[in-house]
């Protein structure tokens, strides 16, 4: 703790600056690493500043009974969706003395042993930037782009915001098969039946893929309670937590996320269909330290972030709306 003092000396300021330079890439990556509870279900598009288009290709070419004069026009449909990342920055003031007790019994799975052993200076910075991951995880679903905003939720549209826009535009509908609405209350008694109704009404080509159902922790809890009530022979703590929706052949994994609590929506898809764009380790980003006064330092960081569905085809995506009537 020798390098943590009440007054910030020139030597301490220089130590923090050198730490930022030496560990810049690690500090830039920590917020993303801290958001992995959510982002592990996404395909990360690294090094993206601005826009990139991803295409989904389908074709109608087929064989038919032989005819010498058979001829037909080739039909290949390419549906492009665009992911855009937006630049965000943060400038935070902190006092190193506030973190004087961090090394005492410190245990954090995101902060690696290499960082812990590098010294208190890096540990302080790592703890500050790591906290940003929680807000990135939340923005992945409920973010709504507002260029004048002051939070991560204002940085870019999350998946539910994107889905709402597609629903409003008529691109995600019950008729197309990429939307399911359940207007009754979901309870401990009916959650299993609700999940099975969602499953059995899905596109059959989608059902044969390995899918995740990203839902609120409340729905996941109710599903487990409902499963327990309807399967009396289950041994507690042996089969109680059901990771797969019954009847799916282990192809629909139930994932309860606190970031979806209170949203009344769930997303069913393959993880390869969820895109997370990020730019946080290039020349255009950095972590910088400067003095604010005798007792406080100011740390500035920036990065680009954005989210998108690769496709909204009903064979790849289904939005579940639990809004009660």
C-alpha positions in Angstrom: 0.0 0.0 0.0 3.1 2.2 -0.1 2.0 3.8 -3.4 -1.3 5.0 -2.1 -1.1 8.3 -0.4 -3.6 11.0 0.7 -1.9 13.7 -1.3 -1.2 13.0 -4.9 2.5 13.7 -5.4 4.2 14.1 -8.8 5.7 10.7 -8.4 2.2 9.1 -7.9 0.8 11.0 -10.8 3.6 9.8 -13.0 3.1 6.2 -11.8 -0.6 6.3 -12.8 0.3 7.8 -16.2 2.9 5.0 -16.8 0.4 2.4 -15.7 -2.2 3.7 -18.2 0.4 3.5 -21.0 1.7 0.0 -20.1 -1.7 -1.5 -19.4 -3.8 0.4 -21.9 -5.0 -2.6 -23.9 -6.0 -4.5 -20.7 -7.9 -1.5 -19.3 -9.7 -1.1 -22.6 -10.7 -4.7 -22.6 -11.9 -5.0 -19.0 -15.4 -3.5 -19.4 -16.1 -6.0 -22.2 -14.7 -8.8 -20.2 -16.9 -7.8 -17.2 -20.0 -7.9 -19.5 -19.3 -11.5 -20.6 -22.3 -12.9 -18.7 -24.3 -11.3 -21.5 -21.8 -10.9 -24.4 -20.9 -14.6 -24.4 -24.2 -15.1 -26.2 -23.1 -12.7 -29.0 -20.7 -12.9 -31.9 -18.2 -10.1 -31.3 -17.3 -7.9 -34.3 -14.0 -6.4 -33.2 -12.4 -3.4 -34.6 -15.6 -1.8 -35.9 -15.9 1.9 -36.1 -19.0 3.0 -37.9 -21.1 0.6 -40.1 -20.8 -2.8 -41.5 -23.3 -4.9 -43.4 -24.0 -8.6 -42.9 -25.8 -10.6 -45.5 -28.2 -13.5 -45.1 -28.4 -15.6 -48.3 -31.2 -17.9 -49.4 -32.0 -19.4 -52.8 -34.9 -21.1 -54.6 -32.9 -23.3 -57.0 -34.2 -26.9 -57.3 -34.2 -30.0 -59.5 -37.3 -31.0 -61.3 -38.2 -33.9 -63.7 -36.0 -34.0 -66.7 -36.9 -31.8 -69.7 -34.5 -31.0 -72.6 -35.9 -27.4 -72.8 -36.0 -26.7 -69.1 -34.9 -23.2 -68.1 -35.6 -20.9 -65.2 -34.1 -17.7 -63.8 -31.7 -18.1 -60.9 -33.2 -16.8 -57.7 -30.9 -15.9 -54.9 -32.1 -13.6 -52.2 -29.7 -11.6 -50.1 -31.0 -9.7 -47.1 -28.5 -7.3 -45.6 -28.6 -6.0 -42.1 -26.4 -3.2 -40.8 -24.6 -2.9 -37.5 -23.3 0.5 -36.4 -21.1 1.3 -33.6 -21.1 4.7 -31.9 -18.3 6.4 -30.0 -18.7 6.9 -26.3 -16.4 8.3 -23.7 -16.2 8.6 -20.0 -14.2 11.1 -17.8 -14.2 10.1 -14.1 -12.7 11.8 -11.1 -11.4 9.5 -8.3 -9.3 9.7 -5.2 -6.7 7.0 -4.9 -7.0 7.0 -1.1 -10.6 5.8 -1.4 -9.2 2.5 -2.7 -6.5 2.0 0.0 -8.1 -1.2 1.3 -8.6 -2.9 -2.1 -5.7 -5.3 -1.8 -6.9 -6.7 1.5 -8.7 -10.0 0.8 -9.4 -8.8 -2.7 -11.1 -11.4 -4.9 -12.6 -10.7 -8.3 -12.9 -13.2 -11.2 -12.7 -10.4 -13.8 -9.6 -8.9 -12.4 -6.9 -11.5 -13.2 -4.1 -12.6 -11.0 -1.6 -10.8 -13.3 -3.4 -7.5 -12.6 -3.6 -8.1 -8.9 0.1 -8.8 -8.7 1.0 -5.7 -10.8 0.5 -3.3 -7.9 -2.2 -1.2 -6.3 -2.1 1.5 -9.0 -3.3 -0.8 -11.7 -5.7 -2.5 -9.3 -7.4 0.8 -8.7 -7.8 1.6 -12.4 -8.9 -1.9 -13.2 -11.7 -1.7 -10.5 -12.9 1.6 -11.9 -13.1 0.5 -15.6 -14.5 -3.0 -14.8 -17.6 -1.4 -13.3 -18.5 -0.2 -16.8 -19.2 -3.7 -17.9 -22.5 -3.9 -16.1 -23.8 -1.0 -18.1 -22.6 -2.4 -21.4 -24.5 -5.7 -20.6 -27.7 -3.7 -19.9 -27.3 -1.6 -23.1 -27.0 -4.8 -25.2 -30.8 -5.2 -24.6 -32.4 -2.0 -23.5 -30.1 0.7 -24.9 -31.7 3.5 -26.9 -29.6 5.8 -29.0 -29.7 9.4 -27.8 -26.7 11.5 -28.9 -27.4 14.0 -26.2 -27.6 11.4 -23.4 -25.2 10.8 -20.5 -25.3 7.0 -19.9 -24.3 3.8 -21.7 -28.0 3.2 -22.4 -27.9 6.3 -24.5 -24.9 5.2 -26.6 -26.6 2.8 -29.0 -29.8 0.7 -29.6 -30.0 -2.6 -27.8 -31.6 -5.7 -29.2 -35.1 -5.0 -27.7 -35.1 -1.5 -29.1 -34.1 -2.8 -32.5 -36.8 -5.5 -32.2 -39.5 -2.9 -31.3 -38.6 -0.9 -34.3 -38.9 -3.9 -36.6 -42.2 -4.8 -35.0 -43.5 -1.3 -35.6 -42.3 -1.5 -39.2 -44.1 -4.8 -39.8 -40.9 -6.8 -40.3 -41.4 -8.9 -37.1 -45.0 -10.2 -36.9 -47.0 -13.2 -35.7 -47.9 -13.9 -39.3 -44.3 -14.1 -40.4 -43.5 -16.4 -37.5 -40.8 -14.3 -35.8 -43.1 -12.9 -33.1 -45.0 -14.7 -30.4 -47.5 -12.9 -28.1 -48.7 -14.3 -24.8 -51.2 -12.0 -23.2 -52.1 -14.0 -20.1 -50.2 -13.9 -16.9 -47.2 -16.3 -16.6 -47.3 -18.1 -13.3 -45.6 -20.9 -11.5 -48.5 -23.1 -12.6 -48.4 -22.5 -16.3 -44.8 -21.5 -17.2 -43.9 -24.9 -18.6 -47.0 -25.0 -20.8 -46.2 -21.5 -22.0 -42.6 -22.4 -22.9 -43.9 -25.6 -24.7 -46.5 -23.5 -26.6 -43.7 -21.2 -27.7 -41.5 -24.1 -28.7 -44.1 -26.1 -30.6 -45.2 -23.0 -32.6 -41.7 -22.1 -33.8 -40.5 -22.5 -37.3 -39.6 -26.2 -37.8 -36.3 -25.3 -39.4 -35.4 -23.2 -36.4 -36.4 -26.0 -34.0 -33.7 -28.2 -35.4 -31.0 -25.7 -34.5 -29.4 -25.1 -31.1 -31.2 -22.1 -29.8 -31.1 -20.0 -26.6 -34.1 -18.3 -25.1 -32.8 -15.1 -23.4 -35.5 -14.2 -20.9 -36.0 -12.5 -17.6 -34.8 -14.3 -14.5 -38.4 -14.1 -13.3 -39.6 -16.3 -16.3 -36.7 -18.8 -15.7 -37.6 -19.0 -12.0 -41.3 -19.6 -12.8 -40.4 -22.3 -15.4 -38.3 -24.2 -12.8 -41.1 -23.9 -10.2 -43.7 -25.0 -12.8 -41.5 -27.9 -13.8 -41.2 -29.0 -10.1 -45.0 -28.8 -9.6 -45.7 -30.9 -12.7 -43.0 -33.5 -12.2 -43.5 -34.8 -8.7 -40.7 -37.3 -8.8 -37.9 -34.8 -9.1 -35.2 -34.9 -6.5 -34.4 -31.4 -5.2 -31.0 -30.0 -6.2 -30.6 -32.9 -8.7 -33.0 -32.1 -11.5 -34.7 -28.9 -10.3 -32.8 -26.4 -12.4 -33.9 -27.2 -16.0 -31.6 -25.7 -18.5 -33.6 -26.9 -21.5 -37.2 -26.4 -22.4 -39.1 -29.6 -22.1 -39.8 -31.2 -25.5 -37.0 -29.4 -27.4 -34.6 -32.3 -27.5 -32.1 -30.1 -25.6 -32.1 -27.7 -28.5 -33.7 -24.7 -26.6 -31.7 -23.5 -23.7 -33.4 -21.3 -21.1 -31.2 -18.4 -20.1 -32.5 -16.1 -17.4 -30.8 -12.7 -17.4 -31.3 -9.9 -14.9 -30.8 -7.4 -17.8 -34.1 -8.5 -19.2 -36.0 -8.2 -15.9 -39.0 -5.9 -16.3 -39.0 -5.9 -20.1 -41.8 -8.4 -20.7 -39.8 -9.8 -23.7 -37.6 -12.7 -24.5 -35.4 -13.5 -27.5 -35.1 -16.9 -29.1 -32.3 -17.3 -31.5 -28.9 -19.0 -32.2 -26.0 -17.2 -30.7 -24.4 -16.7 -34.1 -27.3 -14.4 -34.9 -26.5 -11.8 -32.2 -23.8 -9.2 -33.1 -21.9 -7.0 -30.7 -19.7 -4.4 -32.5 -16.8 -3.0 -30.6 -13.7 -0.9 -31.2 -11.6 -0.4 -28.0 -8.0 -1.3 -28.8 -6.9 0.8 -31.7 -5.1 4.1 -32.1 -8.3 6.0 -31.8 -8.9 4.9 -28.2 -6.9 5.3 -25.1 -7.0 5.6 -21.3 -5.5 8.8 -19.9 -4.8 10.2 -16.5 -4.4 13.8 -15.4 -4.4 15.7 -12.1 -7.6 17.4 -11.0 -6.4 18.8 -7.6 -4.3 17.8 -4.6 -6.4 14.7 -3.8 -8.1 13.6 -7.0 -7.2 12.4 -10.4 -9.2 12.4 -13.6 -9.3 9.3 -15.9 -10.6 9.5 -19.5 -11.5 6.5 -21.7 -13.4 6.0 -24.9 -14.6 3.2 -27.1 -17.2 2.3 -29.9 -20.2 0.1 -29.2 -23.2 -1.3 -31.2 -25.6 -4.3 -31.4 -27.7 -5.9 -34.1 -29.4 -9.1 -35.3 -27.6 -10.7 -38.2 -31.1 -11.7 -39.6 -34.7 -11.5 -38.4 -35.7 -14.5 -40.5 -38.1 -16.7 -38.6 -35.7 -19.6 -39.1 -33.2 -17.7 -37.0 -35.1 -15.4 -34.7 -38.3 -15.2 -32.6 -39.3 -12.4 -30.3 -41.6 -13.4 -27.4 -43.9 -10.7 -26.0 -45.3 -11.4 -22.6 -47.2 -8.2 -22.3 -50.4 -8.9 -20.4 -53.7 -7.9 -22.1 
